[in-house]
């Protein structure tokens, strides 16, 4: 039997080893649409599927067509978009959308306009050399293709955003930004309820070892006033704000909460300047902390040094110095001045080099009334001298000039509210962002309808439809207004007691409450209903409800959801930055030339609008709960050409009738 060969038989040649099935389809360089007419879909994923179908392409084929070699954009992301499971979020995704639009011959921004959160800033803007916190602020205002632009263009955009949108490019804003870098004012946290920022820094020279130069500690972030000065100011506040004066004391007028905060801040600046070291950037007077006392305010030299120090910093005198001098005159007024009635303060005076001699101190201790008479006469005379040359540093109209110069200022400002609605996100997908947009919309709308001061608008309480509204007596006790549903008028109404207003004694109120039924224009009632029922609880989260209509976006660390003066101003300013100021690089915003501003400017808009339409200062005063004289002095910007144009409308009727 033949032995089998150890060599394996040669295998027959195999056919070419190609994959079975259809050959992988390659995307066309210039695809041709299968049909040219379609019914426009509303959602992003429906639109993407529609146009992929028009060009007979799958998500995988489209991915191969538009993604370049080396790019990490995954095909599953594109598939998730078409199925509605994902949405474009970052800068790279928006670039891919632009490529799809170009491939299918669609207008630029077609797909982005269908995203459920148009107002969302694209993520992953890479700006070198800028801290993450500032990047988050800037990202809203940068164009989607910022990273693809030249270095020169990027620098130009950053400069414009920082100057116009973030800071506001007015002369006063620039001065304010520079002045804020040198904080010298003393803080009184026990009187204002505001905690100093950063680590507390008591300014007791001896506590620092006694060798430190007076004012050295003012270089810290927080500058807390010494205890004795705080106690004196607390006594002044009690005198000016208590319901009844102490036996033997007399006063003229009462300070409300806002006035107290203002006077504390102003006196903190005065004593902070006196305490600051002469050889540092503030160039203060260098008064030791233990010598700071309100008794220093009875000396004309104190006031002359301070107002001249302010004039040197600013470059000119303003009404601010006039108001401070009038405060000094009021404190030393005969019979009702608080300092006049506190002669024991003279025992706390000590000589200060360059300001007070030992003879000055002794003479003041011996005759307090004469010292008060001298200061009162000096303050009144100085106030008149400065008032004659005082300049206006902060032009309140400058940030909103494009609005005031429009034929219809209210109509122009209303565009901001319309822009908020246009960019509002889907509340089902983005509940918190939608709630913030609803709040921004109602801030502008209620501001335009009510014309309230900031305090009255932010302190406005809310009464849902299913609850009993507060009585007028309850609102008077709270010194706050309320928005509630009126069954009689079938609409949302705002009721505010007269004592809640700054000018409660004005003839406008005559002791009666303010009441206005909000018109149901542009679906306003529906927006209020949705905000109370759906959006406001989202903003509150787990934080206790303060009862105010407008509430902050709360976090786990939030202490309260209620706005204060500063946070409400910043909330309004943020709305203007995002929706009001026209940005030529992102095409967002609606008013060219507008600058950041706060809620008080809404009163200028209302007054100027009515003046342009009617020429009546009286009617303009009705819109902002004030008097014609106040409108003429502070609110209405009624220029000669506006007056001539209004008169011409009447005179031209003669020619039209001929």
TIZAKE-268835 format. One record per residue (C-alpha): residue number from 1; z, y, x. Coordinates in steps of 0.02 Angstrom, whole numbers, plus 32768, in hexadecimal, padded with zeros to 4 digits. Example, Ala and Ser with C-alpha at 12.3 -4.5 7.8 and 13.67 -1.06 7.14 Angstrom:
BEGIN
{1,{8186,7F1F,8267}};
{2,{8165,7FCB,82AC}};
***
This chain:
BEGIN
{1,{8000,8000,8000}};
{2,{7FCD,80A2,804F}};
{3,{805B,8113,8081}};
{4,{805E,81B9,8021}};
{5,{8030,8250,8085}};
{6,{80BF,82C9,80B0}};
{7,{804B,835C,8099}};
{8,{8051,83AD,7FEB}};
{9,{7FAE,83B8,7F8F}};
{10,{7F5F,8461,7F8D}};
{11,{7F7C,84BB,7EE8}};
{12,{7EE8,84F4,7E85}};
{13,{7EC7,85AF,7E8D}};
{14,{7F25,8612,7E01}};
{15,{7ED6,8698,7D9B}};
{16,{7F0A,874C,7DC3}};
{17,{7FC4,8764,7D99}};
{18,{7FBC,87F4,7D1D}};
{19,{803D,8815,7C94}};
{20,{800D,87CA,7BF0}};
{21,{7FFD,883E,7B5A}};
{22,{7FB7,88EC,7B45}};
{23,{7F96,8955,7BDE}};
{24,{8016,89E3,7BF5}};
{25,{7FD0,8A7F,7BA6}};
{26,{7FC2,8B1A,7C12}};
{27,{7FDD,8BC8,7BC8}};
{28,{7F44,8C35,7BB4}};
{29,{7F40,8CD2,7C1C}};
{30,{7F08,8D39,7B86}};
{31,{7F35,8CDA,7AE6}};
{32,{7ED7,8CFD,7A45}};
{33,{7F35,8D12,79A1}};
{34,{7F10,8C96,7915}};
{35,{7F29,8D1C,7890}};
{36,{7F3A,8DD9,788F}};
{37,{7F98,8DFD,77EE}};
{38,{804B,8DCB,77C9}};
{39,{80E4,8DFB,7765}};
{40,{815C,8E55,77DB}};
{41,{8200,8DF3,77EF}};
{42,{82A7,8E4B,77FA}};
{43,{8305,8DE1,7879}};
{44,{82E2,8DCD,7932}};
{45,{82D5,8D0D,7932}};
{46,{825E,8D0C,789D}};
{47,{81EF,8D8D,78F3}};
{48,{81EB,8D28,7994}};
{49,{81BE,8C87,7939}};
{50,{8137,8CE1,78D6}};
{51,{80DC,8D24,796F}};
{52,{80EE,8C81,79CF}};
{53,{809A,8C2F,7939}};
{54,{8014,8CB6,7935}};
{55,{7FE2,8C89,79E6}};
{56,{8002,8BCF,79D2}};
{57,{8086,8BC9,7A5C}};
{58,{812A,8B6C,7A6A}};
{59,{81C4,8BB2,7ABF}};
{60,{81A0,8B42,7B55}};
{61,{80EC,8B7C,7B62}};
{62,{8120,8C32,7B50}};
{63,{81A4,8C19,7BD6}};
{64,{8120,8BD7,7C50}};
{65,{80B0,8C6C,7C27}};
{66,{812A,8CFA,7C44}};
{67,{81AE,8CBD,7CC1}};
{68,{817C,8CD7,7D75}};
{69,{819A,8C5C,7E04}};
{70,{824A,8C6A,7E49}};
{71,{8296,8CB7,7DAD}};
{72,{832C,8C5D,7D63}};
{73,{830D,8C84,7CAB}};
{74,{8320,8BDB,7C51}};
{75,{82A9,8B9B,7BCB}};
{76,{833E,8B6A,7B5D}};
{77,{836C,8C22,7B50}};
{78,{82C2,8C4C,7B07}};
{79,{82D1,8BB8,7A90}};
{80,{837E,8BF4,7A5B}};
{81,{8335,8C9F,7A33}};
{82,{82AF,8C54,79C3}};
{83,{8330,8BEA,7966}};
{84,{83A8,8C7B,794C}};
{85,{8431,8C2B,79B5}};
{86,{842C,8CAC,7A40}};
{87,{83FF,8D62,7A55}};
{88,{83C0,8DCA,7AE8}};
{89,{8455,8E22,7B35}};
{90,{8439,8E54,7BE9}};
{91,{83B8,8EB9,7C48}};
{92,{8357,8E1E,7C81}};
{93,{8346,8DE0,7BCD}};
{94,{8304,8E88,7B93}};
{95,{8283,8E82,7C1E}};
{96,{824A,8DD7,7BDE}};
{97,{8239,8E21,7B2F}};
{98,{81C8,8EA8,7B75}};
{99,{8159,8E23,7BC5}};
{100,{814A,8DC6,7B20}};
{101,{811A,8E67,7AC8}};
{102,{8094,8E89,7B4B}};
{103,{8051,8DD6,7B3E}};
{104,{8042,8DDE,7A80}};
{105,{8001,8E90,7A7A}};
{106,{809B,8ED3,7A20}};
{107,{80DE,8F85,7A35}};
{108,{8164,8F9D,7ABA}};
{109,{8211,8F87,7A6E}};
{110,{81D1,8F22,79DA}};
{111,{824A,8E91,79F1}};
{112,{82DC,8EFC,7A2B}};
{113,{82D2,8F60,7989}};
{114,{82F6,8EC0,7928}};
{115,{8395,8E91,7985}};
{116,{8432,8E92,7918}};
{117,{848E,8F08,798E}};
{118,{8417,8F94,79BE}};
{119,{84A2,9001,79FF}};
{120,{84E0,8F84,7A7D}};
{121,{84CC,8FB5,7B32}};
{122,{8471,8F32,7B9A}};
{123,{84E2,8ED1,7C0F}};
{124,{84CF,8EB8,7CCB}};
{125,{8497,8F68,7CF9}};
{126,{84B0,8F63,7DB6}};
{127,{84DE,900F,7DF8}};
{128,{8515,9009,7EAC}};
{129,{85A7,9070,7EE7}};
{130,{85EF,908C,7E39}};
{131,{8693,9043,7DFD}};
{132,{868A,8FC4,7D6D}};
{133,{86E6,9039,7CF5}};
{134,{8666,90C3,7D0E}};
{135,{85D7,9046,7D03}};
{136,{8613,9013,7C56}};
{137,{8610,90CA,7C20}};
{138,{8566,90E8,7C6C}};
{139,{850F,9049,7C30}};
{140,{84FA,9089,7B7E}};
{141,{8495,911C,7BBE}};
{142,{8426,90C4,7C3E}};
{143,{8376,9087,7C13}};
{144,{8353,8FCC,7C0E}};
{145,{82E2,8FD8,7CA6}};
{146,{835D,903C,7D0D}};
{147,{8363,8FBA,7D99}};
{148,{82A4,8FB6,7DA6}};
{149,{8295,9072,7DBF}};
{150,{8289,90C8,7E67}};
{151,{8324,9101,7EC3}};
{152,{82F8,91B6,7EA0}};
{153,{82E6,9196,7DE6}};
{154,{838A,9135,7DDE}};
{155,{83E6,91C3,7E34}};
{156,{8398,9240,7DBD}};
{157,{83CB,91DB,7D24}};
{158,{847E,91C3,7D62}};
{159,{848F,927D,7D86}};
{160,{844F,92AC,7CDA}};
{161,{84C0,9231,7C7F}};
{162,{855A,9266,7CDF}};
{163,{8537,931F,7CCC}};
{164,{84F9,932B,7C19}};
{165,{8543,9297,7BBC}};
{166,{85E2,9266,7C16}};
{167,{8628,930E,7C4A}};
{168,{85C0,9390,7BED}};
{169,{8568,9411,7C58}};
{170,{85BC,94B1,7C1A}};
{171,{860D,9527,7C96}};
{172,{86B7,950C,7C44}};
{173,{86AA,944F,7C4E}};
{174,{8685,945A,7D08}};
{175,{8719,94CD,7D22}};
{176,{8787,9459,7CBB}};
{177,{8751,93C1,7D20}};
{178,{877A,9417,7DC4}};
{179,{8821,9459,7D83}};
{180,{8854,93AC,7D47}};
{181,{884C,936B,7DF9}};
{182,{88E3,93D8,7E26}};
{183,{8968,93AE,7DA6}};
{184,{89FC,9420,7DBB}};
{185,{8A49,9431,7D0D}};
{186,{8AF5,93EA,7CE7}};
{187,{8B06,9367,7C5E}};
{188,{8B90,9359,7BDD}};
{189,{8B7D,92A6,7B9B}};
{190,{8C22,92AB,7B3C}};
{191,{8BE4,9342,7AD9}};
{192,{8B2E,9312,7ABC}};
{193,{8B41,9256,7AA9}};
{194,{8AB6,923E,7B28}};
{195,{8ADE,91D1,7BBD}};
{196,{8AA5,9217,7C65}};
{197,{8A14,91B9,7CB2}};
{198,{8A3B,9150,7D4B}};
{199,{8AE5,913C,7D9B}};
{200,{8B68,91BB,7D62}};
{201,{8B83,923F,7DE7}};
{202,{8C20,92A9,7DCB}};
{203,{8C13,934C,7E2A}};
{204,{8CC4,9359,7E69}};
{205,{8CB5,9391,7F1E}};
{206,{8D5E,934A,7F4D}};
{207,{8D31,929E,7F08}};
{208,{8CA2,929C,7F87}};
{209,{8D1C,92B0,8018}};
{210,{8D28,936D,8012}};
{211,{8CAB,9387,80A0}};
{212,{8C0E,9386,8036}};
{213,{8BB9,942B,8019}};
{214,{8BCE,9469,7F66}};
{215,{8B3A,942D,7F02}};
{216,{8B11,939D,7F76}};
{217,{8B2D,931E,7EEC}};
{218,{8AAC,9375,7E7F}};
{219,{8A24,9318,7EDD}};
{220,{8A52,927F,7E76}};
{221,{89FC,9251,7DD4}};
{222,{8A92,926C,7D61}};
{223,{8AF8,930C,7D72}};
{224,{8B92,9309,7D05}};
{225,{8BF5,93A9,7CEB}};
{226,{8CA9,93B2,7D29}};
{227,{8D31,9387,7CA8}};
{228,{8D78,9437,7C98}};
{229,{8CD1,9487,7C74}};
{230,{8CAB,93FC,7BF7}};
{231,{8D50,941C,7B9E}};
{232,{8D2D,94D7,7B92}};
{233,{8C80,94BB,7B4B}};
{234,{8CC7,943C,7ACF}};
{235,{8D42,94C0,7A92}};
{236,{8CB4,953E,7A7C}};
{237,{8C50,94BE,7A18}};
{238,{8CE5,9497,79A9}};
{239,{8CFD,9550,7989}};
{240,{8C45,9569,795A}};
{241,{8C2D,94CB,78F2}};
{242,{8CD0,94A4,7897}};
{243,{8CD9,94C2,77DC}};
{244,{8D70,9535,77ED}};
{245,{8DA3,959F,7882}};
{246,{8E4F,9592,78CE}};
{247,{8ED3,960B,788F}};
{248,{8EC4,96AF,78ED}};
{249,{8E0F,9694,7922}};
{250,{8D73,96E7,78D9}};
{251,{8CBD,96B8,78E8}};
{252,{8C11,96EF,78AE}};
{253,{8B9A,965F,7884}};
{254,{8BA3,95A2,789B}};
{255,{8B41,9531,7910}};
{256,{8AEA,9498,78CA}};
{257,{8AC8,93F9,792E}};
{258,{8A22,9435,7974}};
{259,{8A6D,94DB,79AB}};
{260,{8AFC,9481,7A00}};
{261,{8A84,9412,7A62}};
{262,{8A1E,94AB,7A94}};
{263,{8AB3,9513,7ACE}};
{264,{8AFE,9482,7B2F}};
{265,{8A58,9468,7B89}};
{266,{8A43,9522,7BB0}};
{267,{8AF3,9538,7BF1}};
{268,{8ADE,9498,7C56}};
{269,{8A47,94E6,7CAC}};
{270,{8AA7,9587,7CD0}};
{271,{8B3E,9532,7D1E}};
{272,{8ACF,94B2,7D76}};
{273,{8A72,9540,7DCB}};
{274,{8B16,9592,7DFD}};
{275,{8B57,94EF,7E47}};
{276,{8AB8,94BF,7EA6}};
{277,{8ABA,94DC,7F62}};
{278,{8A63,957A,7FA1}};
{279,{8A09,951E,802C}};
{280,{89B9,9493,7FC4}};
{281,{8919,9498,7F5D}};
{282,{8972,94DD,7EC4}};
{283,{89B9,9571,7F27}};
{284,{8A53,9582,7EBB}};
{285,{8AF1,95E7,7ED3}};
{286,{8B5F,955D,7F1A}};
{287,{8BF6,9575,7EAA}};
{288,{8C72,94E4,7EC3}};
{289,{8C84,9470,7E2E}};
{290,{8D3D,9495,7E15}};
{291,{8D18,9550,7E02}};
{292,{8C98,953B,7D75}};
{293,{8CDE,9586,7CD5}};
{294,{8C9B,95E0,7C3B}};
{295,{8D04,9676,7C71}};
{296,{8C7B,969A,7CF1}};
{297,{8C0D,96D1,7C60}};
{298,{8C6E,9775,7C4A}};
{299,{8C28,97BB,7CEE}};
{300,{8B82,981A,7CEC}};
{301,{8B5F,97DC,7D9E}};
{302,{8B5D,9729,7D60}};
{303,{8AD6,974F,7CE1}};
{304,{8A70,97BE,7D55}};
{305,{8A70,9738,7DDB}};
{306,{8A3A,96B1,7D60}};
{307,{89AD,970F,7D09}};
{308,{8967,974C,7DAF}};
{309,{8973,969B,7DF4}};
{310,{890E,965B,7D5F}};
{311,{888F,96E7,7D72}};
{312,{8877,96B8,7E29}};
{313,{8858,9602,7DFB}};
{314,{87E0,9625,7D6D}};
{315,{878F,96C4,7DAE}};
{316,{87B5,9730,7D15}};
{317,{8834,974A,7C89}};
{318,{8824,96F3,7BE0}};
{319,{887D,96F7,7B38}};
{320,{88ED,966C,7B7B}};
{321,{894E,96E9,7BE6}};
{322,{895C,975F,7B52}};
{323,{89A8,96D6,7AE6}};
{324,{8A24,96A6,7B6F}};
{325,{8A5E,975B,7B81}};
{326,{8A76,9766,7AC6}};
{327,{8AE3,96CC,7ACF}};
{328,{8B4F,9725,7B51}};
{329,{8B58,97BD,7AE1}};
{330,{8B8B,9753,7A4B}};
{331,{8C15,96FB,7AAD}};
{332,{8C62,97A3,7ADC}};
{333,{8C48,97FE,7A36}};
{334,{8CDF,985C,79F4}};
{335,{8D4D,97FA,797C}};
{336,{8CD7,9762,7966}};
{337,{8CA4,9736,7A19}};
{338,{8CF2,9693,7A55}};
{339,{8D09,96CE,7B09}};
{340,{8D55,976F,7AC7}};
{341,{8DDA,9706,7A70}};
{342,{8DFF,9699,7B08}};
{343,{8E53,970E,7B88}};
{344,{8EB1,967B,7BD5}};
{345,{8E0E,9642,7C25}};
{346,{8E20,96D3,7CA0}};
{347,{8EAA,9672,7CFB}};
{348,{8E27,95F1,7D30}};
{349,{8DC0,9670,7D90}};
{350,{8DBB,966B,7E4E}};
{351,{8D5A,96DA,7EC8}};
{352,{8CA8,969F,7EED}};
{353,{8C4F,96DD,7F87}};
{354,{8BBA,9746,7F5A}};
{355,{8BEA,974E,7EA2}};
{356,{8CA1,9779,7E80}};
{357,{8D21,97CE,7EEF}};
{358,{8DDD,97B7,7EE2}};
{359,{8DE7,9868,7E99}};
{360,{8D69,983A,7E11}};
{361,{8DCF,97A1,7DE1}};
{362,{8E73,9801,7DDC}};
{363,{8E2A,988F,7D74}};
{364,{8DE4,9813,7CF7}};
{365,{8E8B,97BA,7CE7}};
{366,{8EE2,9860,7CC7}};
{367,{8E67,989F,7C43}};
{368,{8E00,9815,7BF1}};
{369,{8DC4,9883,7B61}};
{370,{8D7A,9903,7BD6}};
{371,{8D1E,987A,7C36}};
{372,{8CD7,9837,7B91}};
{373,{8CA2,98E7,7B5C}};
{374,{8C49,98FF,7C01}};
{375,{8BEA,985A,7BF4}};
{376,{8BBC,9876,7B3D}};
{377,{8B6F,9920,7B62}};
{378,{8B18,98DF,7BFE}};
{379,{8ACE,9846,7BA5}};
{380,{8A8A,98AD,7B14}};
{381,{8A39,992B,7B8A}};
{382,{89F1,98A6,7BFD}};
{383,{89A9,9845,7B6A}};
{384,{8949,98E0,7B31}};
{385,{8907,98FF,7BE0}};
{386,{88CA,984D,7BF6}};
{387,{8882,9843,7B46}};
{388,{8810,98D5,7B73}};
{389,{87C0,9877,7C07}};
{390,{87D5,97C2,7BCE}};
{391,{8739,9757,7BD2}};
{392,{870C,96BD,7B6D}};
{393,{8705,9627,7BE1}};
{394,{86ED,959D,7B62}};
{395,{8661,95C7,7AEB}};
{396,{8687,9556,7A55}};
{397,{85D3,9561,7A1A}};
{398,{8580,952C,7ABE}};
{399,{8588,946D,7AA7}};
{400,{853C,9477,79F8}};
{401,{84BF,9505,7A0D}};
{402,{8428,9498,79E0}};
{403,{847D,9471,793B}};
{404,{84B0,9524,7913}};
{405,{8402,9565,793C}};
{406,{83AF,94ED,78C2}};
{407,{837C,952C,7816}};
{408,{83F3,94AE,77C8}};
{409,{8487,948E,783E}};
{410,{84D5,940F,77C9}};
{411,{8430,93B2,77B7}};
{412,{841C,93B0,7873}};
{413,{84CC,936E,7891}};
{414,{84B7,92EC,7808}};
{415,{8434,9298,7876}};
{416,{84C3,9256,78E0}};
{417,{8509,91F4,784C}};
{418,{845B,91B1,7824}};
{419,{8448,9178,78D9}};
{420,{84ED,911B,78CF}};
{421,{84AD,90BB,7838}};
{422,{8407,9096,788C}};
{423,{845C,9047,7922}};
{424,{84EA,8FF3,78C2}};
{425,{84F8,8F38,78EB}};
{426,{84FD,8EA4,7874}};
{427,{85B3,8E9B,7836}};
{428,{85AB,8DDE,7823}};
{429,{857C,8DC3,78D9}};
{430,{85D5,8E59,7927}};
{431,{8668,8E86,78B6}};
{432,{86C5,8EF7,7930}};
{433,{862C,8F58,7969}};
{434,{85F6,8F6C,78B2}};
{435,{86A4,8FAD,7886}};
{436,{869B,902D,7912}};
{437,{85EF,9065,78D6}};
{438,{8631,9077,7824}};
{439,{86C1,90E0,7864}};
{440,{864A,914E,78C9}};
{441,{85DB,9168,7830}};
{442,{866E,919C,77C2}};
{443,{86B4,920F,7848}};
{444,{8615,9276,7841}};
{445,{85FB,926B,7785}};
{446,{86AE,9297,7753}};
{447,{86B0,9320,77D6}};
{448,{8615,936E,7789}};
{449,{8655,935F,76D6}};
{450,{8708,9398,76F4}};
{451,{8701,9414,7784}};
{452,{87B4,93EB,77B4}};
{453,{880D,940F,7856}};
{454,{8825,937B,78C9}};
{455,{88DB,9363,7898}};
{456,{88B9,9359,77DD}};
{457,{8827,92E1,77F4}};
{458,{887E,9267,7869}};
{459,{8920,9268,7804}};
{460,{88C5,9246,7760}};
{461,{891B,91B5,7708}};
{462,{88BD,9131,76A3}};
{463,{88E3,90E6,75FA}};
{464,{8879,904D,75CC}};
{465,{8834,9040,751C}};
{466,{88B3,8FBE,74E4}};
{467,{894B,9027,7513}};
{468,{89A6,90BA,74C5}};
{469,{8980,915D,7522}};
{470,{8A0C,91C4,756D}};
{471,{8A4E,9256,7508}};
{472,{8A39,930A,7541}};
{473,{8AF2,9310,756A}};
{474,{8AE3,9278,75DB}};
{475,{8A4D,92C4,7634}};
{476,{8AAC,9368,764A}};
{477,{8B3D,930A,7699}};
{478,{8AC3,92B3,770F}};
{479,{8A5E,9353,772C}};
{480,{89C2,92E8,7721}};
{481,{8930,92D1,76AD}};
{482,{88EB,9233,765D}};
{483,{8842,91EB,762F}};
{484,{884A,9187,758D}};
{485,{87DE,914F,74FB}};
{486,{87D9,91C3,7465}};
{487,{87C0,9168,73C0}};
{488,{87A9,920E,7369}};
{489,{8719,9246,73DA}};
{490,{86DB,9197,7407}};
{491,{86D8,91BE,74BF}};
{492,{873D,91C7,755F}};
{493,{87A3,9266,7569}};
{494,{8808,92B9,75F2}};
{495,{88AD,930E,75C8}};
{496,{890D,936F,764D}};
{497,{89AA,93D7,762C}};
{498,{89A5,948C,7664}};
{499,{8A37,9475,76DC}};
{500,{89CF,93F9,7742}};
{501,{8958,9482,777A}};
{502,{896E,94F2,7810}};
{503,{894D,958C,77A3}};
{504,{89B8,9551,7711}};
{505,{89E7,9605,76E8}};
{506,{8931,963B,76DA}};
{507,{88F0,9686,7639}};
{508,{8874,95F6,7630}};
{509,{88FD,957D,75F7}};
{510,{8973,95EF,7597}};
{511,{89F3,9562,759F}};
{512,{897F,94E3,754C}};
{513,{893E,943F,7598}};
{514,{888D,9425,75D7}};
{515,{8829,93AB,756B}};
{516,{8774,9376,757D}};
{517,{8713,92E7,752C}};
{518,{869B,92A3,75AE}};
{519,{85E6,929E,7572}};
{520,{8593,91F4,756E}};
{521,{8502,922B,75DA}};
{522,{84AD,91AF,764E}};
{523,{851C,9123,760C}};
{524,{85BB,9178,764A}};
{525,{862C,9124,75CA}};
{526,{85E9,9079,75F8}};
{527,{8606,909A,76B1}};
{528,{86BA,90D0,768E}};
{529,{86D7,9032,7626}};
{530,{8692,8FC1,76AE}};
{531,{86F6,9019,7736}};
{532,{879B,9005,76D8}};
{533,{877A,8F54,769E}};
{534,{8720,8F07,7733}};
{535,{8719,8F71,77D1}};
{536,{87C4,8FC3,77D8}};
{537,{8823,8F1C,77DE}};
{538,{87B4,8EE6,786F}};
{539,{87E2,8F82,78D1}};
{540,{889B,8F69,78AC}};
{541,{88A2,8EB4,78E3}};
{542,{8958,8E7D,78ED}};
{543,{89A0,8F2C,7907}};
{544,{8A08,8F7A,787C}};
{545,{89A5,8FE7,7803}};
{546,{89D4,909F,781B}};
{547,{898B,90CA,7770}};
{548,{890B,9145,77B2}};
{549,{8855,9139,777D}};
{550,{8812,913E,7830}};
{551,{8861,90C2,78A8}};
{552,{8841,9096,795D}};
{553,{87F3,8FF5,799B}};
{554,{8892,8F97,79C6}};
{555,{88B4,8F19,7A4F}};
{556,{8941,8E9E,7A6C}};
{557,{8998,8F21,7AD8}};
{558,{8982,8FB0,7A5B}};
{559,{8A23,9000,7A1F}};
{560,{89DA,905C,798B}};
{561,{8934,9068,7930}};
{562,{894C,911F,7903}};
{563,{88E9,91A4,795E}};
{564,{893E,9234,79B6}};
{565,{88EE,92DA,79E2}};
{566,{88A3,929E,7A86}};
{567,{8864,91F3,7A4D}};
{568,{8815,923B,79B0}};
{569,{87BA,92BE,7A16}};
{570,{877A,9238,7A8C}};
{571,{8742,91CB,79F9}};
{572,{86DA,925A,79B3}};
{573,{8696,9287,7A5E}};
{574,{8661,91D2,7A79}};
{575,{85FE,91D4,79D6}};
{576,{85A3,9271,7A0F}};
{577,{857F,9226,7ABA}};
{578,{8536,9185,7A74}};
{579,{84DC,91BF,79D8}};
{580,{84CB,927D,79DD}};
{581,{848B,92B1,7A88}};
{582,{83D2,928A,7A9E}};
{583,{83B7,9222,7B39}};
{584,{8302,922F,7B78}};
{585,{8317,9192,7BE3}};
{586,{8352,911C,7B58}};
{587,{8307,9179,7AC2}};
{588,{83B1,916F,7A6F}};
{589,{840B,9201,7A1F}};
{590,{83C1,927B,79A4}};
{591,{83E5,932F,79DA}};
{592,{8397,9377,7A78}};
{593,{8408,93EB,7ADA}};
{594,{84A8,93B4,7A83}};
{595,{8542,93A2,7AF2}};
{596,{85E4,933F,7ADC}};
{597,{8663,9393,7A69}};
{598,{86F5,936F,79F8}};
{599,{8713,936F,793B}};
{600,{873F,9428,7931}};
{601,{8688,9459,794A}};
{602,{865E,9410,78A0}};
{603,{86AE,94AC,7854}};
{604,{8636,951A,78B6}};
{605,{85A4,94B4,7872}};
{606,{85DC,94C5,77BC}};
{607,{8604,957F,77C6}};
{608,{8561,95A9,781F}};
{609,{84FB,9541,77A3}};
{610,{8540,959E,770C}};
{611,{852D,9647,7762}};
{612,{8476,9621,7785}};
{613,{8458,95EA,76D2}};
{614,{84BC,966F,7675}};
{615,{84F4,96F6,76EE}};
{616,{85A1,96ED,769E}};
{617,{863A,96E2,770F}};
{618,{86A1,96BF,7676}};
{619,{863E,9624,7647}};
{620,{8640,95EA,76FC}};
{621,{86FE,95F8,76FC}};
{622,{8707,9585,7664}};
{623,{86B4,94F9,76C7}};
{624,{873A,94FA,774E}};
{625,{87D5,952C,76E9}};
{626,{87E7,95D4,773E}};
{627,{87CD,968F,7722}};
{628,{872E,96F5,7737}};
{629,{877F,9756,77C5}};
{630,{87A2,96B6,7827}};
{631,{86F0,967B,780C}};
{632,{86AB,971F,784C}};
{633,{871B,971B,78E7}};
{634,{8718,9664,791A}};
{635,{86A3,95F0,78BB}};
{636,{85FE,9634,787A}};
{637,{8571,9653,78F5}};
{638,{8510,96CE,788A}};
{639,{8498,9728,78FE}};
{640,{8434,97C7,78D5}};
{641,{8393,9762,78C4}};
{642,{83E8,96EE,7847}};
{643,{841E,9784,77DF}};
{644,{8370,97D0,77E6}};
{645,{831F,972B,77B5}};
{646,{8393,9718,7720}};
{647,{836D,97C8,76E4}};
{648,{82B3,97AB,76FD}};
{649,{82B7,9714,7688}};
{650,{82EA,9788,75FB}};
{651,{8276,9818,762A}};
{652,{81E1,97A5,763D}};
{653,{81F0,9772,7587}};
{654,{81A7,981D,755A}};
{655,{8105,97F5,75B6}};
{656,{80FC,9746,756F}};
{657,{810F,978A,74BE}};
{658,{8087,980E,74D7}};
***
